[in-house]
Amino acid sequence: MIQRIQSVYLLLAAIALAAMFFFPLAIFIGGDKDQLVLYIYQLLSKVPGSNPDVPSYFIYPNLVLAALSLFITFTSVFMFKNRMRQLKMVRLVIILILVLIATFFFYYVVELEKASGIEAQYDIGAYLPLIAFAFLLLAYRGIMNDEKLIRSSERLR
């Protein structure tokens, strides 16, 4: 059934992942020279005529991870009839989000701080993968509870 609680958790995780595309992840503000805003899909300089010192393909790995996580999470909402496949998909998305969080905090922010010489100020977009991760863990627990319930009822027959 689509009205199970884990379907709601999966939908909330998909909404949190989709919101990452609308909010900035980090802002690098300092002086007149460097004012950078990092979105999941672009690195934007707020100073006219100034370009960041990073290549344009710098953000593509994080963009691919976020888009893939969003797609798999959204499709797993509708796989409620095959719980084991839904469980595998949720596990995959959990791993993808952990990689997304690790690359963002330990690679992208560090590289942009080196390139701009400014410390990052995290915006709401940086916390949305953590929220999605929490909802995915709740969904995983709900799917596991359903699977245990089904197995115990089959044992009784």
N, C-alpha and C positions, 0 to 999 in steps of 0.2 A: 504494500500500500504506500502511496506517495505521502500520506499524512503522518508517517512515522516521525518520531522526534529527530532521528538521525538525518532524515531528508531535510528537515528545517535547518539543522546544523550545517549540512552541506550547502544549502542555499545561502545561508548567512556567510559561510566561508567564501563562496563564489562572489557575493556582493562585496565583501571586504577586498578580495583580489581585484575585482573590477574597479573599485574606488581608487586603487593605486594608480590607475591611468589618469585620474583627474587631479590628484593632489601631488605637490612636490615632495620628494623624498628628503632632500637636504638643501640648505641654502648656505652659500659661502659668501659672506659679506665682510669687506674690509677695505677701507680706503676708496679712492675714486677709480683705481685701475681694475680691480677684480670684484665683480659681483656676479657670482654664478648661481644658477638654480638648477638642481638636478631632478629631472623627472624620470620616470621609468623608460620613456621613449626618446628623450632628448636632453642635452645639456645646453642650457640657455644662458647667454650672457646679457645682463641687464644694462651694461654700458654700451651705447651705440658705437659701432665701428670696432669693437673689441671681440676677438674670437678666443675661445678657450685653447690652451696649449695641449689638447689631447685630440687624437684622431676621431673622425666622425663615427667610426665603427666601434668605438670604445664601449658604448652602452648596449650593443646588440646581444651579448650573452645574457644579461639580466632581463632584457626585453623578451627574449625567447623563453627563458625560464618562467617569467610571470605569465606570458600568454599561454604557454603549455599547461601551467598549473591551473589557470582559470578555465581552460577548455576541458581538462580532465575532471576538474571538480564539478563543473556544470553538467557534463555528461553522466557522471556517476550518480547525480540526483535521480536520474531516470532509470537506473539499473537496479531498482528495488526488488525485482523478481529474481535476480541472480545475486544473492548476498555474497558469495565467495568472490565473484568478479568485482563487485562493488568494494569489498574489503581490500582486494589487491590494488584497485585503483586509488583508494584512499591512502594506502601505504605508500604508493608511488608519489602521490601529491605531497605527502608529509616529507618525504625525502627531497623532493624538488624544492619545497619551501625552505627546508633547512639549508640547502645549497644556495638558494636565493638570498637568504638572510646572511649567510656566511660570506658570500661574495660581496654583498653590499657593504657590510660593516668592516670586513677585513681586507677588501681589495679596493673597491671603488672610492670609498671615503678617504682611505689612506693615499691613494694615487692622486685624487683631486686636491687633497690638502698639500701634498708635495708640489703639485703643479701650480697652485694658486698661492701657496704660502699662508693660507688662512684656515682657521679651525672651522669645522662644520657645525652648523646648527640644524639639528634634526627637526623635520616637520612631520605632520600627521601621516604622510605617506610612508614614512619609515616604520611606523608602528602597525600599519595595516597587515603586513605579512604575519606578524606575531599574533594578531587577533584571528586571522584565518587559520593559523596553526592551532590555536586553542580550540576553535570550532571543529577543526578536522579531528583533533584528539577526542573530543566529545562524540563526534559522529562515529569514529572508530569503536569507541566503547559501546555505543548503542547498537552498532551492527554485530559486535561480538556477543552482546547480551541476547539479541534476537537469535543468533545462530545457536547459542547454548540452549535457549528455550525450545527451539525446533528440535534439536538433538534429544533433549530430555523427553519431549512429547513423543518422539518416534520410539524411544526406548520403552515407553509404557505400552505401546501397541503390541 
